[in-house]
Amino acid sequence: MLALFPNYRQFDLENTPPETHLISAVLSNTIKKLGVPPIASQFHEKFTGENLRLEIIALLLKITAHDGWNQIANELFRASSVCVELCKLLAPVNDLLLWLYFDNAVLTSIICDPLLWRRFGDLIGEIYALVIHRECKDVSVPLFLREARRRLFCAASYTDKISSTLLGRPPRLCWRHTNIQLPLELRDEDLASPIADVELACWKLDSNGWNTYGGVHQSTCIRFRCLISTFREEIMDHSIASRDISRRGWEMWDSVPEHMRYKPCFWDDERLPSGVCLMLVIAHLAYLFNEFLIQKLLDKRPLAQNQAYLSVSMELLSTVLTLGQPRDRYSIRFVHCRSSFARASVLVTALQEQSTTGEALPPSITRSEIIRNISVIHFKSRLSSRPGDGNYPICKKAAKTFTRLIDDILDPKPSAAFQSTLELGFMSNPSLDGLDNIDTVDLFDNMEWGTGAGSQWSF
């Protein structure tokens, strides 16, 4: 950021529009191949100052828009998107361009939901073009860039599995076609340090690449989510082997450092920042959602009799409801929307089946607890989004749907009690339709659910 101030002051950009020769210089630089220095502290020199490129301008617009959350954010988003389109035409494939694609896709998810699938398609195409999906064997590529590529691939792979699962589409970034390693659990400042300090930081990691002092960093989140997403990919590809995937999923969870395995008591630990708690609970939700999908595939019994499926749905929902008021943090509102509606629809359907058939719920699941949780979800769905948010139509429709369903459950009408489930539409259970002929219900047919605002907090 500081490296851009000389350009800002030199051309008085606060008071005057950019001059023609500055625009020409930026476009000319953008066409050139992006150089890579041996150390991270010099990397900014390749795209700032006299080397100013369009990619970094677009990234700054994205950062500013992400912090705005108001009308100016929409203007900045449009400007960033224009830069992206220009970069597609002018810039050769480079790492800075891929970072721009990823960040613009995240911004797209917040402001213009329907474009996200295409934005990530552009990103994935460029990842393959730059061969980031293969572990780099070129010794001339510095460690900081290797790690940046690993982080980008893992973050993109995780998002690909989330959107593919929730939209019922095949994944586009598959681990079976790659040999790239997980990023090391290094701090950002470690990668920006001199080579000797970076090597010392690597020496302090354990044999699996985790740090040994219990710290939680950006790389921690990326590693953790990517590990979980590899099992999501297997679930989507190999539904017949779901029991084995479930077992290995438990083993994976037990193998990660204990301080990474979320427990509700973490919120009471004043030494643990709330942002770290949020990251850990989202990883926990992603892990539980894998089990949710497996149980859906394994057991075809009526919901009211499926104890494992109902139990994991209840655990998912209960975990989300511990996150506090939906307006406390923008990201928490997204977690609530992404996490609760589909799981709540499973529980509502179970109650409707139980009311229709008269069969008892499993002993560990009580009707009163389900109704309490559904009532809380109904309340929060009314507060989880503001007009203009990418997920506002979904939350508004969810609130109306839950109102009707709660009324049907508490005051059932025999002739229409079960019919309400069939009208849920976007509230139906998460689907893997189109993937290996998995026979599950359709996924939110009328809406691009799961790829909207805040997808970086999805699971």
TAQUI-V546570 format. One record per residue. N is the residue number from 1. OMEGA is omega in radians with two decimals (* if undefined). Layout:
{{N	OMEGA} {N	OMEGA}}
This chain:
{{1	-3.11} {2	-3.11} {3	-3.13} {4	-3.10} {5	3.09} {6	3.07} {7	-3.10} {8	-3.11} {9	-3.07} {10	-3.08} {11	3.09} {12	-3.03} {13	3.10} {14	-3.03} {15	-3.08} {16	3.07} {17	-3.12} {18	3.14} {19	-3.07} {20	-3.09} {21	3.05} {22	3.11} {23	3.14} {24	-3.14} {25	3.13} {26	3.14} {27	3.12} {28	3.11} {29	-3.09} {30	-3.14} {31	-3.06} {32	3.04} {33	-3.13} {34	3.11} {35	-3.13} {36	3.11} {37	-3.12} {38	-3.12} {39	-3.03} {40	-3.06} {41	3.12} {42	-3.01} {43	-3.08} {44	-3.12} {45	-3.10} {46	-3.11} {47	3.05} {48	3.14} {49	3.14} {50	3.10} {51	-3.07} {52	-3.09} {53	-3.12} {54	-3.11} {55	-3.09} {56	3.06} {57	3.12} {58	3.12} {59	3.11} {60	3.07} {61	3.13} {62	-3.13} {63	-3.14} {64	3.13} {65	-3.12} {66	-3.13} {67	-3.03} {68	-3.11} {69	3.11} {70	-3.06} {71	3.14} {72	3.12} {73	3.12} {74	3.10} {75	3.13} {76	3.09} {77	3.14} {78	3.12} {79	3.11} {80	-3.13} {81	3.06} {82	3.10} {83	3.12} {84	-3.13} {85	3.09} {86	3.13} {87	3.08} {88	-3.09} {89	-2.95} {90	-2.92} {91	2.96} {92	-3.11} {93	3.12} {94	-3.07} {95	3.13} {96	3.12} {97	3.12} {98	3.08} {99	3.11} {100	3.12} {101	-3.11} {102	-3.11} {103	3.11} {104	3.09} {105	3.09} {106	3.11} {107	3.08} {108	-3.12} {109	-3.11} {110	-2.98} {111	-3.03} {112	-2.98} {113	-3.00} {114	-3.09} {115	-2.95} {116	-3.09} {117	3.13} {118	3.13} {119	3.12} {120	3.03} {121	3.07} {122	-3.13} {123	-3.08} {124	3.08} {125	3.13} {126	3.07} {127	3.11} {128	-3.12} {129	3.14} {130	3.10} {131	3.11} {132	-3.13} {133	3.08} {134	3.12} {135	-3.07} {136	3.10} {137	-3.14} {138	-3.07} {139	3.14} {140	3.11} {141	-3.08} {142	-3.08} {143	-3.09} {144	-3.14} {145	3.05} {146	-3.12} {147	3.10} {148	3.13} {149	3.10} {150	3.13} {151	-3.13} {152	-3.12} {153	-3.10} {154	3.11} {155	3.12} {156	3.13} {157	3.12} {158	-3.13} {159	3.11} {160	-3.13} {161	-3.13} {162	-3.09} {163	3.13} {164	3.13} {165	-3.00} {166	3.10} {167	3.14} {168	-3.13} {169	-3.13} {170	3.09} {171	-3.09} {172	-3.12} {173	-2.94} {174	-3.12} {175	-3.13} {176	3.12} {177	-3.09} {178	3.02} {179	3.14} {180	-3.13} {181	3.00} {182	3.08} {183	3.06} {184	-3.13} {185	3.13} {186	3.05} {187	3.09} {188	-3.13} {189	3.05} {190	-3.11} {191	3.14} {192	-3.10} {193	3.03} {194	-3.03} {195	-3.12} {196	3.13} {197	3.10} {198	3.12} {199	3.10} {200	3.11} {201	3.10} {202	-3.12} {203	-3.10} {204	3.12} {205	3.08} {206	-3.04} {207	3.13} {208	3.12} {209	3.09} {210	3.05} {211	-3.05} {212	-3.10} {213	3.04} {214	3.13} {215	3.11} {216	-3.05} {217	3.10} {218	3.14} {219	3.10} {220	-3.13} {221	-3.10} {222	3.12} {223	-3.03} {224	-3.12} {225	-3.12} {226	3.07} {227	-3.13} {228	-3.08} {229	3.10} {230	3.08} {231	3.06} {232	3.12} {233	3.12} {234	3.11} {235	-3.12} {236	-3.06} {237	-2.98} {238	-3.09} {239	-3.12} {240	-3.09} {241	-3.01} {242	-3.12} {243	3.11} {244	3.09} {245	3.12} {246	-3.14} {247	-3.12} {248	3.05} {249	3.07} {250	-3.14} {251	3.09} {252	-3.12} {253	3.14} {254	-3.07} {255	-3.13} {256	-3.14} {257	-3.03} {258	-3.11} {259	3.10} {260	-3.10} {261	-3.01} {262	2.99} {263	-3.13} {264	-3.11} {265	3.13} {266	-3.12} {267	-3.13} {268	-3.13} {269	-3.08} {270	3.14} {271	-3.07} {272	-3.14} {273	-3.11} {274	3.11} {275	3.09} {276	3.10} {277	-3.13} {278	3.11} {279	-3.11} {280	-3.13} {281	3.10} {282	3.07} {283	3.12} {284	3.11} {285	3.10} {286	3.11} {287	3.12} {288	-3.13} {289	3.01} {290	-3.14} {291	3.08} {292	3.14} {293	-3.14} {294	-3.12} {295	3.08} {296	-3.13} {297	-3.02} {298	-2.93} {299	-3.12} {300	3.13} {301	3.02} {302	-3.07} {303	-3.07} {304	-3.14} {305	-3.02} {306	-3.03} {307	-3.09} {308	-3.13} {309	3.12} {310	-3.11} {311	-3.14} {312	3.05} {313	3.12} {314	-3.14} {315	3.08} {316	-3.09} {317	-3.13} {318	3.12} {319	3.11} {320	-3.07} {321	3.07} {322	-3.01} {323	3.07} {324	-3.09} {325	-3.02} {326	3.11} {327	3.12} {328	3.14} {329	3.14} {330	-3.09} {331	-3.14} {332	3.09} {333	3.13} {334	3.13} {335	3.14} {336	-3.10} {337	-3.08} {338	-2.93} {339	-2.83} {340	-2.95} {341	-3.10} {342	3.12} {343	3.09} {344	3.14} {345	3.06} {346	-3.10} {347	3.10} {348	3.12} {349	3.11} {350	3.11} {351	3.14} {352	3.09} {353	-3.13} {354	3.12} {355	-3.10} {356	-3.05} {357	-3.10} {358	3.12} {359	-3.11} {360	3.02} {361	3.06} {362	-3.06} {363	-3.08} {364	-3.11} {365	3.14} {366	3.13} {367	-3.09} {368	3.14} {369	3.10} {370	-3.11} {371	3.11} {372	-3.11} {373	3.12} {374	3.13} {375	3.11} {376	3.10} {377	3.10} {378	3.13} {379	-3.08} {380	3.13} {381	3.10} {382	-3.07} {383	-2.95} {384	-3.08} {385	3.10} {386	3.03} {387	-3.09} {388	3.07} {389	-3.13} {390	-3.09} {391	-3.10} {392	3.13} {393	-3.13} {394	-3.12} {395	3.13} {396	3.13} {397	3.12} {398	-3.14} {399	3.13} {400	-3.12} {401	-3.14} {402	3.08} {403	-3.13} {404	-3.09} {405	3.11} {406	3.08} {407	-3.13} {408	-3.11} {409	-3.08} {410	-3.14} {411	-3.01} {412	3.04} {413	-3.00} {414	-3.06} {415	-3.06} {416	-3.02} {417	-3.08} {418	-3.10} {419	-3.07} {420	3.12} {421	-3.08} {422	-3.09} {423	-3.04} {424	-3.13} {425	-3.06} {426	-3.14} {427	-3.10} {428	-3.01} {429	3.11} {430	-3.00} {431	2.95} {432	-3.10} {433	3.13} {434	-3.12} {435	3.11} {436	3.05} {437	3.09} {438	-3.04} {439	3.07} {440	-3.08} {441	-3.13} {442	-3.10} {443	2.92} {444	-2.92} {445	-2.97} {446	-3.07} {447	3.10} {448	-3.06} {449	3.03} {450	3.12} {451	-3.09} {452	-3.03} {453	3.05} {454	-3.12} {455	3.07} {456	3.09} {457	-3.12} {458	3.05} {459	*}}
